[in-house]
């Protein structure tokens, strides 16, 4: 992978290069080569004010080439209080995963974590080319660790429980941590009813302001 050119990069240039990236297959740095053809999935435009910083595409998203075309996407859009027309409007909503390609399955049939090569190469460049972002929703612990650094708790529950302090911190863009909307987190949602009662109304009001 060649080094980025000096000076500010346009988002179009970064996305064109990212979508052609094959590092995890051809130049893996931390893990065995990706066993299937990479298909980077990302949604972004310079006018987007809201960003969903997600984990990595699942197999359905790998097949569709469109983020969150799965049951997790249905739940996430319900949390945000918006429909597909707004969610997939790149001029309003950017979706930037920690790993842009489906990472494959582990020995138990679950999705592997995001590829470790991806974020160090692309994240800073993508976000530098997104000047209008006002709020980043960090979904899941990998995104939270990247975007919050030492302020992320040791466990996802700790980080999400601290959402008020994280959201109100004097930073731009603001950050709001969320659990992953996967069915695997159904038990977590039942154990933490404050998430729907307290966090979601604040989230939906902020989203409505940003995409309206």
N, C-alpha and C positions, 0 to 999 in steps of 0.2 A: 504494500500500500504506500503510495507516494505521499509525501508531506503536503499539507494544504498550502496553497499559494499565500504569499505575504499580503497583508491588508485585509479589510473586511470581505467576507464571502457573501454572496447572495444565497438566499434560501434555495432557489431553484438549482444552483450549482451544487450545494451540499446534498440535496435530495437526489439529484441525478447520480452523484457518485455513490451515495449510500445504497440506492436501489440496485446498483451494479456490484455491490460489495460481495466478495466470496471468501473473505478472510477465514471464517470459521470452517470452511471446507478445504481451502488451499494453503493457508498459513496459520493453522491453529497454534495458539500460544500457551494454552493452559490445559486443554482437554484433547481427546482424540478428535480427528476430523469429523465434521458433521456428516452423517451417513447418507443424507439425501440432498437434493439440489436446494440451496438456499433460496428463500423468497422473502426478502425484507418487506415488512409491512409497516407503514408509517403514514400519518395524515397531518398536514401542516400547511399554513399559509401565513404570510407576514401580518395579516390583519387579525388573526386569532387572538382573543383576549383570555380564553380559558384553555388550559392544557390538562389532559389526563396523562400522567406519567405512570405507565402500566408496567407489567412484568415482561411477558413474551407471548407471541401468538401461540394458540393451541392448534390442533390439527385442522379444525374447521376453518379457522382464520387463514391458515396456510393454504387451504384449498381455495378459499374465496378471494384472498388477496385484500381483504377489507377488515379493519380491526373490529373486534368484539361482535362478530357474526355468529354468536353462540348464546347459550342460556345465560352466561355471565354478563353478556352485553344487555340482555333484557333486564336483568336485575340492576345493572349499573345505570341504565337510562331511567329506570324507575326511581332510583335514589336521587338522580339529578333533576327529575321532574321534567324531562324533555323527551321528545319523540325522535325517531330516526331522521326526520327531515332536518332537524337542528343538529343532532349529534354528528351526522355525516356531512355537515356543511363545514368544509375545511376553513372557510373564511371566518368562522366563529369558534370552532373547537379544534385544537391540535391534539393529536394522540401520539405520544412519543414513548415507545417501550424501552425497557432496560436492555432487552435483546430483541433485535428487529426480526429475527427468524425463528421459526418453530424449532426448539432445541432437541426434539425427540423424546423418547420415553425412558424412564428408569426401569429397573428390574421388576418392579411391582406394577408396571403399566401406567404409572403417573407421569405427568409432564416433568421433564428435567428443569432445573433452574435456568434462567437466562444465561446465554453464553457469555463468558467473562471477557471475551475479546471486544465485544460490541460497544459497550458504554464508554470505555476509555478513548476509543477512536472517534465516536460520533456525538456523544452527548453535549460536550461543550460547544462544538461547532453548530449543532442544530439550535440550541438555545440562544447562542449569540446571534443567530439569524432570525429570531422570533422576538422582535422588540416590543410588541404590543401585549405580550402575556402579562396578566395581572394576578392570576390565581393558578397555582399548580396543585392538582389533586394527586397526591402520591399514593398509589394503590399497591398495597402489599409491602412486605418488609424489605425486599431488594430495592425498590424505588425509594422507600423511606430512608434506608441506610445511605443511599447515594445523595439524595437531596438534602437530608437533614444532618448527615455526618454524626458527630458526637451527641447531638441533641436527640437522635433517635434512641428510643429505649432498647433494652436488651431483647425485649419481646414485642411483637406487634401490638398486643393488648395495652402495654404500657404507653406506646407511642400514640395510639388512637385515643386512649383515655386522656391524654394531655393535649387534645386537639385545640382547646380554647387558647392556651398559652402559645401554642405553635402558630395558630392562625393570627393572633394579635401581635406577634413579634414584629419589630420594626424592620422588615425586609421587603424588597420588591424583586420578583413577584412574591406575593403572600403564598403560604403553603398550608394545605389542609390534608392530614393523613386519613386514609380510609383502609378498611380491610379489603381483601380481594372479594369481589362479588360471586365467587364460585360457590356451588352447592356444598363444597367441603367446609365452608365456614358457617353452615346453618346452625350448628351447635353453639358457635361463638356468638352469633346474633341472638339466639335464645337466652344465653347467659348474660347478655349485655343489652337489656331493653332500652337503656339511655341512648344508644346509638340512633335508633329510630325516633325516639321521643324528643331528644335534645339536639343531636348533631344534624340530622337530616333537614329539619326546618331551616336551619341557618344555611346549610349547603344549598338548598333549593332557592332560597331568596337571593343568594349571591350569584348562582348560576343564571337565574332569570335576569338579573341586572346586567350580567356580562354578555349574554347572548341575545338580549332583547334589543 
